[in-house]
Amino acid sequence: MEECDVLVVGAGLSGLQTAQLLAAAGQQVVLVDRKISVEEKVHTTGIFVRRTLEDFDLPEDCLGPVIRHVHIYSPAGRRMTLVSSGEEFRIGTMARLYSQLLESGRQQGVAWRNGTSYVASAPNGKRSIVQLDCKGHREQLATRFIIGADGAVSRVGNDLGLSENKEWILGLEDVWEGIPLQGPPCVHCYVDPQIAPGYIAWVAHDGDDTHVGVGGYAERYQPVQALDELMRRVRDQFDFDRGTMVERRGGRIPVGGILKRIASPRGLLMGDASGAVSPLTAGGLDPCLRLAALGAQVTTNYLTTGDIAALDPYAGNRFRKKFFRRVLMRRAISACRYRWMYELGLLAASCWPVKGMVQSIFFGRGSFPIESAELHQE
C-alpha cells in the first residue's frame, strides 16, 4: 500500500498551491484529481483582484492586461461607470497557471496522480486508509492527513465529518478569442433578475480574451437560456462575429460564507470545499490563496508536533464573524426579485455615499480576512 504524509484531493488553484507549499516544507505529498490534465475543465473566470496581485507572486505570463474600468448596467440599460487609479484586476490564463503550479509542485517532490478519483476514507490508527479509483482500478493509500480541495460539494468533507456548503449560485461562462477591444480593458456587469437572479451577468474583456457569463440561484433560472439572452443583449457592444468561442465553463459557487468546521485531526478543507468564497461578490481566488497558505502552515505544524492545538488557527468560526456584513448583504441581494428594485438601486448608487460603498465593493481590499503578514505569524 502506498503511504504519504498528506493526500491532497483536487488539483484546482487551492489544491495545487497547497500541495507545493507542503512539499516545500518537507512533507511527502500525493496530489490526485479525476482529470487527466490540470488544463481540462477550468471552472473559474480567473479574475485576480489588486489585493492578490500585491500579496502573491503570480507568474506574469499567466496574467492579462490591467483592468481599471467597471461598467454596471441596470435592466433598462442605465450605466454607471467606476474607474480605479490602481491596477485593480487582471484576468489569469488559468490553464497555464495550473500547469506551472503543478510543475513547481512536482519539482518540490509532489507525486501527481491524474485520472484518479477519491472514493472514500476511514481512520486506521493514526492514519487514514483512502480508497481511490485510478482510471478504473481501485487502489488504497495510507496517509497521515487528507486535504479536501474537491469543490463546492466535497466528498472528503463528508467523510471527515466536516461542515457542508448549503447555499450556492450556479455559473455558466463562454470564453472567446479575437473580439476587438474598443476602449480600455473593462469588466461589464449586468444586474437583472431575469438573467442573473441574486447575482450578476458579466462580460470581462481585457483585449486578450473575452469572458461572457451569468450567475444566479439555480432554482430561479436556466443558465443556458440566460447566457443566450445575455449574448443577444450585448451583441451591439461587442463584435462576436470576429471572434471564436473556445471554451464553455460552469459550476457551483458557494455563497454562504466559510463553513463553521473545516478541520479535524484527520484532515481539512480548502477553497470552495471550505466555503472560502466571498458571500457578496462570489470571488474565490484571493481567499483560495490565503487559506492555502494558512492551511499548509497548520498542517505542517500539526504533523510535526502531533499537537491537535496546531489546527486551532484553521477554524471556520474564527473567520465567519468577519463575513457577517457580507452575508447580510447577500441575503438582501437574494431578496431582490424584481427589475424595478435593481433600477432604483442603480439610481441610488449613482449618488454619494452609496456610490462610495459600491466602489469599495469593487475596488476595496476587503476579501478573506487574512493579511499576508498574518500568515507568517501563525
C-alpha positions in Angstrom: 0.0 0.0 0.0 1.3 3.4 -0.9 1.9 5.8 2.0 2.3 9.5 2.3 2.1 12.4 4.8 -0.6 14.3 3.0 -3.1 13.4 0.4 -4.4 16.5 -1.5 -7.7 15.8 -3.4 -8.4 18.2 -6.2 -5.9 20.0 -8.5 -7.6 23.4 -8.8 -5.9 26.5 -7.6 -6.2 25.7 -3.9 -5.1 22.1 -4.2 -2.1 22.9 -6.4 -1.0 25.8 -4.2 -1.3 23.8 -1.0 0.5 20.8 -2.4 3.5 22.7 -3.5 3.7 24.6 -0.2 3.5 21.4 1.8 6.2 19.7 -0.3 8.4 22.7 0.1 8.0 22.3 3.8 9.3 18.8 3.7 6.0 16.8 3.6 5.5 13.8 1.4 2.6 14.8 -0.7 0.3 12.9 -3.2 -2.0 15.1 -5.3 -4.9 13.4 -7.1 -7.5 14.6 -9.5 -10.0 12.8 -11.7 -8.9 15.0 -14.7 -6.2 13.7 -17.0 -4.7 17.2 -17.3 -5.0 20.2 -15.0 -5.8 22.3 -18.0 -9.1 20.5 -18.5 -12.4 21.9 -17.3 -11.2 25.1 -15.7 -14.2 26.4 -13.8 -13.2 30.0 -12.9 -13.2 33.2 -14.9 -9.9 33.8 -13.3 -10.2 37.5 -12.2 -7.4 38.3 -9.8 -8.0 41.4 -7.6 -5.5 44.1 -6.6 -5.0 42.6 -3.1 -4.0 39.3 -4.5 -1.7 40.9 -7.1 0.1 42.8 -4.4 0.5 40.0 -1.9 1.2 37.0 -4.1 3.9 36.4 -6.7 1.9 35.2 -9.7 3.7 34.4 -13.0 3.5 37.5 -15.3 3.0 35.3 -18.3 -0.2 34.0 -16.8 -1.8 37.4 -16.3 -3.7 39.6 -18.8 -3.6 43.4 -19.1 -4.5 45.5 -16.2 -8.2 46.4 -15.8 -9.2 49.7 -14.1 -12.7 50.2 -15.5 -16.1 48.7 -14.4 -19.4 49.4 -16.1 -22.6 48.4 -14.2 -25.9 48.2 -16.2 -29.4 48.2 -14.9 -32.1 46.0 -16.5 -33.2 49.0 -18.6 -29.6 49.7 -19.8 -28.8 52.6 -17.4 -25.0 52.6 -16.9 -22.8 53.6 -14.0 -19.0 53.7 -14.6 -16.4 53.1 -11.9 -12.7 53.9 -12.6 -9.8 53.0 -10.3 -6.4 54.7 -10.2 -4.8 51.5 -9.3 -4.1 48.2 -11.1 -7.4 46.8 -10.0 -8.0 43.5 -11.9 -6.1 41.1 -14.1 -7.6 38.0 -15.8 -5.5 35.0 -15.4 -4.8 32.4 -18.0 -5.8 29.7 -15.6 -4.8 26.6 -17.6 -1.3 27.9 -18.0 -1.1 28.9 -14.3 -2.3 25.5 -13.2 0.3 23.8 -15.3 3.1 26.0 -13.9 1.9 25.3 -10.3 1.8 21.6 -11.0 5.3 21.6 -12.4 6.6 23.7 -9.5 5.0 21.2 -7.1 6.5 18.2 -8.9 9.9 19.8 -8.7 9.4 20.1 -4.9 8.5 16.4 -4.8 4.7 16.3 -5.2 3.6 12.9 -6.5 0.9 13.6 -9.2 -1.8 11.1 -9.8 -4.1 12.2 -12.7 -7.2 10.3 -13.7 -7.6 9.4 -10.1 -10.8 9.9 -8.1 -11.2 10.0 -4.3 -13.8 7.3 -3.3 -13.8 7.1 0.5 -11.6 7.1 3.5 -11.7 5.7 7.0 -9.5 6.1 10.1 -6.9 3.4 10.9 -4.9 4.2 14.0 -3.0 7.5 13.4 -3.6 7.2 9.6 -6.5 7.2 7.2 -6.9 4.4 4.6 -8.1 6.1 1.4 -9.9 4.3 -1.4 -9.0 5.7 -4.8 -10.3 4.9 -8.3 -7.3 5.2 -10.7 -8.5 5.0 -14.3 -11.0 2.3 -13.4 -8.8 0.4 -11.0 -9.3 0.5 -7.2 -6.3 1.3 -5.1 -5.6 2.0 -1.4 -3.4 4.7 0.1 -2.4 5.3 3.7 -2.0 8.9 4.7 -1.5 10.9 7.9 -3.7 13.8 6.7 -6.2 14.5 3.9 -6.8 17.9 2.4 -10.1 18.2 0.5 -9.8 20.7 -2.3 -12.5 18.9 -4.2 -15.1 21.6 -4.9 -18.3 23.0 -3.5 -19.8 19.6 -2.8 -16.9 17.9 -1.0 -16.8 14.1 -0.7 -13.7 14.5 1.5 -15.5 16.8 3.9 -18.4 14.4 4.2 -16.1 11.5 5.2 -14.2 13.7 7.7 -17.4 14.8 9.3 -16.9 18.5 8.5 -19.4 21.1 7.6 -21.0 21.2 4.1 -22.0 24.0 1.8 -25.7 24.6 1.7 -26.1 27.8 -0.4 -24.6 28.4 -3.8 -25.1 30.1 -7.1 -24.7 28.4 -10.5 -22.5 30.0 -13.0 -22.0 29.5 -16.8 -19.5 31.2 -19.0 -18.2 31.2 -22.5 -14.6 32.2 -23.3 -14.0 34.0 -26.6 -10.8 34.9 -28.6 -10.4 37.5 -31.2 -13.0 40.0 -30.2 -11.7 43.6 -30.8 -11.3 45.8 -27.8 -13.0 49.2 -28.1 -11.8 51.5 -25.3 -9.8 50.4 -22.3 -10.0 46.9 -20.8 -13.1 46.7 -18.7 -15.4 44.5 -16.7 -19.1 44.9 -17.7 -21.6 43.9 -15.0 -25.3 43.4 -15.8 -27.7 43.3 -12.8 -31.1 41.8 -13.9 -33.0 39.2 -12.0 -34.3 37.8 -15.4 -30.8 36.6 -16.5 -28.9 36.6 -13.2 -31.2 36.2 -10.2 -29.4 37.0 -7.0 -26.1 37.7 -8.7 -24.8 39.3 -11.9 -24.1 38.7 -15.6 -20.8 39.8 -16.9 -18.5 40.5 -19.9 -14.9 40.7 -18.9 -12.7 41.9 -21.8 -9.1 42.8 -21.4 -8.0 42.8 -25.0 -6.8 39.2 -24.9 -9.8 37.0 -24.1 -13.4 37.9 -23.6 -15.4 36.1 -20.8 -19.2 36.2 -21.1 -21.1 34.7 -18.2 -24.1 34.5 -16.0 -24.6 33.5 -12.4 -27.6 33.1 -10.2 -29.5 30.8 -7.8 -30.1 27.5 -9.6 -33.7 27.2 -8.6 -34.5 30.6 -10.1 -33.1 30.5 -13.6 -31.9 28.4 -16.5 -28.2 29.2 -17.1 -28.1 28.2 -20.8 -31.1 30.3 -21.7 -29.9 33.2 -19.6 -26.5 33.2 -21.3 -28.2 33.2 -24.7 -30.3 36.2 -23.6 -27.1 38.0 -22.4 -25.4 37.4 -25.7 -28.4 38.8 -27.5 -28.4 42.0 -25.4 -24.6 42.7 -25.7 -24.1 42.0 -29.4 -24.3 45.7 -30.2 -21.4 46.3 -27.7 -19.1 43.5 -28.9 -18.2 42.2 -32.3 -18.7 38.5 -31.7 -18.7 37.8 -35.5 -15.0 38.5 -35.5 -14.3 36.2 -32.5 -14.2 32.5 -31.8 -15.7 30.8 -28.8 -13.0 28.5 -27.4 -14.5 27.1 -24.2 -17.6 26.8 -22.1 -17.3 26.7 -18.3 -19.7 26.2 -15.5 -20.2 25.1 -11.9 -21.4 25.7 -8.4 -20.1 28.7 -6.4 -20.8 28.5 -2.6 -22.0 31.9 -1.2 -23.0 31.0 2.3 -19.6 32.1 3.8 -16.8 30.0 5.2 -18.1 26.9 6.9 -18.1 26.5 10.7 -16.0 23.3 10.9 -13.3 23.0 8.2 -10.6 21.0 10.1 -10.4 17.8 12.1 -7.5 15.5 13.3 -7.8 13.6 10.0 -7.8 16.5 7.6 -9.1 19.8 6.5 -10.9 21.6 3.6 -9.7 24.2 1.1 -11.1 26.6 -1.4 -14.8 26.1 -2.5 -15.0 22.9 -0.3 -14.5 25.1 2.8 -16.8 27.8 1.6 -13.9 30.3 1.3 -15.6 32.4 -1.2 -16.8 36.0 -0.7 -20.6 35.7 0.1 -21.2 39.0 -1.6 -19.1 39.0 -4.7 -18.5 35.2 -5.1 -14.8 36.0 -5.6 -12.8 33.0 -4.6 -9.3 33.3 -5.9 -7.9 35.6 -3.2 -9.5 33.5 -0.3 -8.2 30.4 -2.0 -4.6 31.5 -2.0 -4.7 32.9 1.5 -6.4 29.8 3.0 -4.0 27.6 1.1 -1.0 29.3 2.7 -2.6 29.1 6.2 -3.7 25.5 5.7 -0.2 24.4 4.6 1.3 26.1 7.7 -1.1 24.5 10.2 -0.9 21.1 8.5 2.9 21.1 8.7 2.8 22.2 12.4 0.3 19.6 13.3 2.2 16.7 11.5 5.5 17.9 13.0 4.3 18.3 16.6 1.3 15.9 16.8 -0.4 18.6 18.9 -4.1 18.9 17.9 -3.9 22.6 19.1 -1.8 23.3 16.0 -5.0 23.2 14.0 -6.7 25.9 16.1 -5.8 28.8 13.7 -7.7 27.0 11.0 -11.1 27.4 12.4 -14.1 28.5 10.3 -15.7 30.2 13.3 -12.6 32.4 13.5 -13.4 33.9 10.1 -17.2 33.7 10.0 -17.8 36.8 12.2 -15.7 38.8 9.8 -18.0 37.9 7.0 -21.2 38.9 8.9 -21.9 42.1 6.9 -21.3 40.4 3.6 -23.6 37.6 4.5 -26.3 40.1 5.4 -25.8 41.9 2.0 -26.0 38.6 0.2 -29.4 38.0 1.9 -30.6 41.4 0.8 -29.5 40.9 -2.8 -31.1 37.4 -3.0 -34.4 39.0 -1.8 -34.4 41.4 -4.8 -36.5 39.6 -7.3 -38.0 42.4 -9.4 -36.3 44.5 -12.1 -37.6 47.8 -10.6 -35.6 47.1 -7.5 -32.4 47.0 -9.4 -33.3 50.2 -11.3 -33.9 52.0 -8.1 -30.7 50.5 -6.6 -28.5 51.6 -9.5 -30.1 55.1 -9.5 -29.3 55.4 -5.8 -25.8 54.1 -6.4 -25.0 57.0 -8.7 -25.2 59.3 -5.7 -22.8 59.6 -2.8 -22.4 58.0 -0.3 -23.9 54.9 -1.9 -21.5 55.2 -4.9 -18.6 55.1 -2.4 -19.9 51.8 -1.0 -20.2 50.3 -4.5 -16.7 51.4 -5.2 -15.5 49.8 -2.0 -17.1 46.5 -3.1 -15.4 46.5 -6.5 -12.1 48.3 -5.6 -11.7 47.7 -1.8 -9.2 45.4 -0.3 -11.8 43.5 1.8 -11.7 39.8 1.0 -10.8 36.8 3.0 -9.7 38.2 6.4 -6.1 37.0 6.4 -3.4 39.5 5.6 -0.1 38.3 4.1 1.8 39.4 7.3 -0.5 37.4 9.4 0.4 34.2 7.6 4.0 34.5 8.8 2.8 35.0 12.4 0.6 31.9 12.6 
